């Protein structure tokens, strides 16, 4: 779903969140996880056709079912959007890949500054995470950056040997300005050579976040 701006009422288990608007960059293909089951399955089918435009029906059906099942699981954990970013590299050197999730959870506090300070304190407990305070147009936010080294079994590598894989993650926590909730934008990638480009993309996404006034109060049911 490559729309210039997405306005979405995200949902979490047992709650309806205030509206949140944001922009997705070109090359980011997303499923609106909070759709109903049939619409979510259709969105998954559309996603795989965008990711694999030269694919055939068997591939689309298989991958569509996989992404649909993933979206079902993500919905239960508070994820509102799931996206795949594919960006061609210069000189036909392949494709850089990333995944994006947008989740939300109840923070129990409406003061954005208080929530952001609490999140920052929690993230700073991890000495391997780089934590940065952000002053976004929509309010304060906290960014955490981390890298993890994984070992890929030789059965899944071109060389046939075990290989190390570096995974990078950018996670931005944005307290809502219109209710006691926090949005969490998470980008994961193994294409760390393109880290600067992905960081720029995340900056554009979170910098575009808006919290339009809600016409109805949001909150957990009694």
C-alpha positions as CSV (number, residue, x, y, z in Angstrom):
1,X,0.0,0.0,0.0
2,X,2.0,3.0,-1.3
3,X,-0.2,5.9,-0.4
4,X,1.3,9.4,0.2
5,X,-0.4,9.6,3.6
6,X,-2.2,7.1,5.7
7,X,-4.8,8.1,8.3
8,X,-5.7,5.1,10.5
9,X,-7.6,4.3,13.6
10,X,-5.2,1.7,15.1
11,X,-6.6,-0.9,17.5
12,X,-5.2,-3.0,20.3
13,X,-6.8,-5.8,22.3
14,X,-9.9,-4.4,23.9
15,X,-9.3,-0.7,23.0
16,X,-9.8,1.8,20.1
17,X,-7.0,4.3,19.8
18,X,-7.3,8.0,18.8
19,X,-6.5,8.6,15.1
20,X,-2.9,8.8,14.0
21,X,-1.7,10.0,10.6
22,X,1.7,9.4,9.1
23,X,3.4,9.1,5.7
24,X,5.1,6.0,4.3
25,X,8.0,6.5,1.8
26,X,8.1,5.1,-1.7
27,X,9.2,1.5,-1.7
28,X,7.4,0.6,1.6
29,X,4.6,-1.9,1.1
30,X,2.4,-2.3,4.1
31,X,-0.6,-4.3,5.5
32,X,-3.1,-2.5,7.6
33,X,-3.2,-5.1,10.3
34,X,-6.3,-3.6,12.0
35,X,-8.6,-4.4,9.1
36,X,-11.1,-7.1,9.6
37,X,-10.0,-10.7,8.7
38,X,-11.3,-10.7,5.1
39,X,-9.9,-7.3,4.3
40,X,-6.6,-8.2,6.0
41,X,-6.3,-11.3,3.8
42,X,-6.9,-9.2,0.7
43,X,-4.3,-6.7,1.8
44,X,-1.8,-9.5,2.2
45,X,-2.5,-10.7,-1.3
46,X,-2.0,-7.1,-2.6
47,X,1.3,-6.9,-0.6
48,X,2.9,-9.9,-2.2
49,X,1.9,-8.8,-5.7
50,X,3.7,-5.5,-5.0
51,X,6.7,-7.3,-3.5
52,X,6.9,-9.9,-6.3
53,X,5.4,-8.1,-9.4
54,X,7.0,-10.7,-11.7
55,X,5.7,-13.7,-9.6
56,X,3.0,-16.1,-10.5
57,X,-0.2,-17.1,-8.9
58,X,1.1,-20.1,-6.8
59,X,3.8,-17.8,-5.3
60,X,1.3,-15.0,-4.6
61,X,-1.1,-17.4,-2.9
62,X,1.5,-19.1,-0.8
63,X,3.2,-15.8,0.4
64,X,-0.2,-14.1,0.7
65,X,-1.3,-16.8,3.1
66,X,1.9,-16.5,5.1
67,X,1.7,-12.7,5.5
68,X,-2.0,-13.0,6.3
69,X,-1.2,-15.4,9.1
70,X,1.6,-13.2,10.4
71,X,-0.8,-10.2,10.4
72,X,-3.3,-12.1,12.4
73,X,-0.6,-12.9,15.1
74,X,0.6,-9.3,15.1
75,X,-2.8,-7.9,15.7
76,X,-3.1,-9.7,19.0
77,X,0.2,-8.2,20.1
78,X,-0.8,-4.6,19.4
79,X,0.7,-4.2,15.9
80,X,-1.4,-1.9,13.7
81,X,0.8,-1.9,10.6
82,X,3.3,-4.3,9.1
83,X,5.4,-3.3,6.1
84,X,8.2,-4.6,3.9
85,X,10.6,-2.1,2.3
86,X,12.4,-3.0,-0.9
87,X,14.9,-0.6,-2.4
88,X,17.1,-1.3,-5.5
89,X,20.8,-0.8,-5.1
90,X,23.0,1.1,-7.6
91,X,24.7,-0.8,-10.3
92,X,22.3,-3.7,-10.1
93,X,23.8,-4.9,-6.9
94,X,20.6,-6.4,-5.6
95,X,17.9,-5.1,-3.3
96,X,18.1,-3.7,0.2
97,X,15.4,-5.1,2.5
98,X,13.8,-3.9,5.7
99,X,10.6,-4.6,7.8
100,X,8.5,-2.0,9.6
101,X,6.0,-2.5,12.3
102,X,3.8,0.1,14.0
103,X,2.4,-1.0,17.3
104,X,0.6,0.8,20.1
105,X,0.0,0.2,23.8
106,X,-1.7,1.8,26.7
107,X,0.7,4.0,28.8
108,X,-1.8,5.1,31.4
109,X,-0.5,8.7,31.2
110,X,-1.6,11.6,29.0
111,X,1.5,13.9,29.6
112,X,3.7,13.2,26.6
113,X,6.8,14.5,28.4
114,X,6.3,12.2,31.4
115,X,5.8,9.1,29.2
116,X,8.8,9.9,27.0
117,X,11.1,10.4,30.0
118,X,9.9,7.1,31.5
119,X,10.6,5.3,28.2
120,X,14.0,6.9,27.9
121,X,14.9,5.7,31.4
122,X,13.9,2.1,30.6
123,X,15.8,2.0,27.3
124,X,19.0,3.4,28.9
125,X,19.1,0.3,31.1
126,X,20.5,-1.6,28.0
127,X,24.1,-0.5,27.6
128,X,24.2,-1.9,24.0
129,X,21.4,0.4,22.9
130,X,22.0,3.9,21.6
131,X,19.2,6.1,23.0
132,X,18.3,9.5,21.6
133,X,15.6,12.1,22.7
134,X,13.6,13.4,19.7
135,X,11.6,16.6,19.5
136,X,9.1,15.8,16.7
137,X,6.4,18.1,15.3
138,X,3.9,15.9,17.1
139,X,5.7,16.0,20.4
140,X,8.6,14.3,22.3
141,X,9.7,10.9,21.4
142,X,12.6,8.5,22.2
143,X,14.7,6.5,19.6
144,X,16.6,3.4,20.4
145,X,19.2,1.9,18.0
146,X,20.7,-1.5,18.4
147,X,22.6,-4.2,16.5
148,X,22.6,-7.9,16.9
149,X,25.0,-10.5,15.5
150,X,23.3,-13.7,14.3
151,X,24.8,-16.9,12.9
152,X,23.0,-18.3,9.8
153,X,23.2,-22.1,9.4
154,X,25.2,-23.1,6.3
155,X,22.2,-24.9,5.0
156,X,20.7,-21.5,4.2
157,X,23.7,-19.7,2.7
158,X,25.2,-19.6,-0.8
159,X,28.6,-20.7,0.5
160,X,27.2,-23.7,2.4
161,X,29.1,-22.5,5.4
162,X,27.8,-20.9,8.6
163,X,27.9,-17.1,8.2
164,X,27.5,-14.2,10.5
165,X,24.6,-11.8,9.9
166,X,24.3,-8.3,11.5
167,X,20.8,-7.2,12.2
168,X,20.1,-3.5,12.9
169,X,17.0,-2.1,14.6
170,X,15.6,1.4,14.9
171,X,12.8,1.8,17.3
172,X,11.0,5.1,18.0
173,X,8.5,5.5,20.8
174,X,6.0,8.3,20.3
175,X,3.5,9.1,23.1
176,X,0.1,10.1,21.8
177,X,-0.9,13.7,22.2
178,X,-4.6,12.8,22.3
179,X,-4.8,9.9,24.8
180,X,-2.9,7.7,27.2
181,X,-1.2,5.6,24.5
182,X,2.2,5.2,22.9
183,X,3.0,4.3,19.3
184,X,6.1,2.2,18.6
185,X,7.7,2.3,15.1
186,X,10.2,-0.5,14.6
187,X,12.4,-0.9,11.6
188,X,14.6,-4.1,11.3
189,X,17.1,-4.7,8.6
190,X,20.0,-7.0,7.7
191,X,21.0,-4.5,4.9
192,X,23.2,-2.5,7.3
193,X,25.3,-1.2,4.3
194,X,22.2,1.0,3.6
195,X,21.8,2.0,7.2
196,X,21.9,5.8,6.5
197,X,19.1,5.5,3.9
198,X,16.9,3.5,6.3
199,X,17.6,5.9,9.1
200,X,16.6,8.7,6.8
201,X,13.4,6.9,5.9
202,X,12.4,6.3,9.6
203,X,13.1,10.0,10.3
204,X,10.7,10.9,7.6
205,X,8.0,8.6,8.8
206,X,8.1,9.6,12.5
207,X,8.6,13.2,11.5
208,X,5.3,13.1,9.6
209,X,3.2,11.7,12.5
210,X,0.2,13.7,13.5
211,X,-2.6,13.1,16.1
212,X,-5.8,14.6,14.7
213,X,-8.5,15.5,17.2
214,X,-10.8,12.5,17.9
215,X,-14.5,12.8,17.6
216,X,-15.1,10.2,20.3
217,X,-13.2,9.5,23.5
218,X,-10.7,6.6,23.4
219,X,-9.9,4.2,26.1
220,X,-10.2,0.7,27.5
221,X,-13.8,-0.5,28.2
222,X,-14.8,-0.9,31.8
